[in-house]
Amino acid sequence: MAIQHPNVAHNTACATAESIRQGAVAAAIAAGGGSAAVAAAIKTGEIAYYRSIIASAKANGQPYGNFLEALTWLGASV
């Protein structure tokens, strides 16, 4: 789910965060260790992704409330 944004700095940060998220998911699957371990590793990658997006949105004066909600859904503190 790549985010496209007219703010160039934010768009670049989102693209970087998505690339890192995809790498984390691929690494979790490659590492294996059972479905619970893979799910936990993917969840960690997703949380890092949303935290990166939020940090960029804050730094670039963009809204980020929906990403806070995503963190809540993942069980992360906001």
C-alpha positions in Angstrom: 0.0 0.0 0.0 2.2 2.8 -1.2 1.1 6.3 -0.1 1.4 9.0 -2.8 1.5 12.5 -1.4 2.1 15.9 -3.1 4.5 16.9 -0.3 7.8 15.7 -1.8 9.6 15.2 1.5 6.7 13.3 3.0 6.2 11.3 -0.2 9.9 10.2 -0.1 9.7 9.2 3.5 6.5 7.2 2.9 8.2 5.4 0.0 11.2 4.6 2.1 9.0 3.4 5.0 7.1 1.1 2.6 10.3 -0.3 1.2 11.5 -1.1 4.7 8.1 -2.6 5.6 8.2 -4.9 2.6 11.7 -6.0 3.5 10.7 -6.7 7.1 7.7 -8.8 5.9 9.9 -10.7 3.5 12.6 -11.3 6.2 9.9 -12.5 8.7 8.6 -15.0 6.2 12.1 -16.2 5.2 13.1 -16.6 8.8 10.2 -18.9 9.5 9.9 -20.3 13.0 6.2 -21.0 13.0 3.2 -18.9 12.2 3.2 -17.1 15.6 6.8 -16.0 15.2 6.2 -14.9 11.6 3.1 -13.0 12.6 4.9 -11.3 15.5 7.8 -10.3 13.2 5.4 -8.9 10.6 3.4 -7.0 13.3 6.7 -5.4 14.5 7.5 -4.3 10.9 4.0 -2.9 10.5 4.3 -0.9 13.7 7.7 0.5 12.6 6.1 1.4 9.3 3.3 3.4 10.9 5.6 5.1 13.4 7.8 6.2 10.4 4.8 7.6 8.6 3.6 9.5 11.7 7.1 11.0 12.3 7.2 12.2 8.7 3.7 13.5 8.7 4.5 15.5 11.9 7.8 16.8 10.5 6.1 17.9 7.3 2.9 19.4 8.8 0.6 16.7 7.4 -2.3 14.9 9.1 -1.6 11.6 10.7 -4.6 10.6 12.9 -5.6 7.6 10.7 -2.1 6.2 11.3 -2.5 6.6 15.0 -5.6 4.5 14.7 -3.7 1.8 12.8 -1.2 1.6 15.6 -4.0 1.2 18.0 -5.4 -1.7 15.9 -2.0 -3.3 16.0 -2.0 -3.0 19.8 0.9 -0.5 19.9 1.0 2.5 22.2 0.4 5.8 20.5 
